[in-house]
Amino acid sequence: MNQIRICERCKAAFPLDKIRLFHYTKEKDMLVCEDCCKFLKNMDKRIIPSPKTDTKTKIKAEPKPFYKTKYCSRCEYAFKVDINKVDVLRCPYCGKTDRICEKAE
């Protein structure tokens, strides 16, 4: 029982023992013949880019968190919120915006 597979690169038919599984991309593996497998391995070695360091790109530091304690009088839920990150202040429990106030400590 001699099984035959087709090489996905050269489209030729080969016996199963001459077919190799080649990791082509992160999502795709290819069934290729031995010759195509050697060729693709050599191509991979030539294509690998050298690591580049870009000194122009700098990551801006986020401002330090500034937490304030808020209170929702609708559901009586107290919570802390970072004022620097919030656009619309909502209660995390009920999702409403109309009855949020500063919590007296």
N, C-alpha and C positions, 0 to 999 in steps of 0.2 A: 504494500500500500504506500505508494510514493506520492506525497503531497507536493503540490506546486503552488507557489505564490508569485505575485507580480511585484517587481521593484517599483516603488512609488516615484523614484527619480527618473530612471531610464526606461521604465515601462516594459522591461523584458521579463520573461518567465524564468524562474529558477526553482530548484528543489528546496524544500523547507530548510534543510541543513545549511544552505548557502545564503539564507536570508538573516539579516540582523535588525534589531530594533534600535533605531537611532533617535536620541533625544534632540529634536529639532528646535522647539521653542518651549517655553514654560508650559503651554497648554497642549502642545502637539508632539507626538512621537511618530516616526515614520518607519515603515518596513522597507528596507533597502538591501540591495545585494552587497557582497563583501567589497567589491571595487568602489561602489558609490559610498559605502560607509567610510572607507579609507579617504576618499576624496573629500567628503564632508567634514571629517575630523581635521584634515589639513586646512580646510577653509576656516574652520572655527579657530584654529591657532593663529591664523593670519589676521582675522577680523577683530579679535578681542582688543578693544580700545584701552589705551593706557589711562590710568586714573588721572583726571584733571583736577587741579585745585584752582578755584576761582577766587582770587583775593578781593575782587571788586564787590562781590555779593556779601553783605553782612546782615546777620539776623538782628532785628531790633528787639531789645528786651521789652517784655510786657511790663506795664506798671505794676507795682506791688498791689496785691489785693487790699481793698478798703471795704471791710464788711460792716454793714449796719444791720441792726435788729429791727425787723418790721413786724407788724401785727395786722392780721385781717380781722376786722370786726364782724364780718359776715359769718365766717365759720370758726372764729376764735382760734386761729392758728398763728403761732409765732414762728418766725423763720429768719435766718440770716441771709443777706444778699450782698454780692460784690457790686458796688455802685459803678465801678469802672466798666463792667461788662454788660450791664442791663440797658436795653433800649426802652422797653415797655415793662413796667413793674407789674407782675401778676402774682397772685397767690399760688404757690405750688400745689396746694391741697384742692382748692375749688376752682382755680383758673380765672377768677374774676379780678377786675382792676379797680372797681369803684370804691371799695372801703378799706384800702390799705393805708396805714398810718405808722408813725414812729412809735416804737414800744417804749413806754416810760420804764426806766430801770430803777 
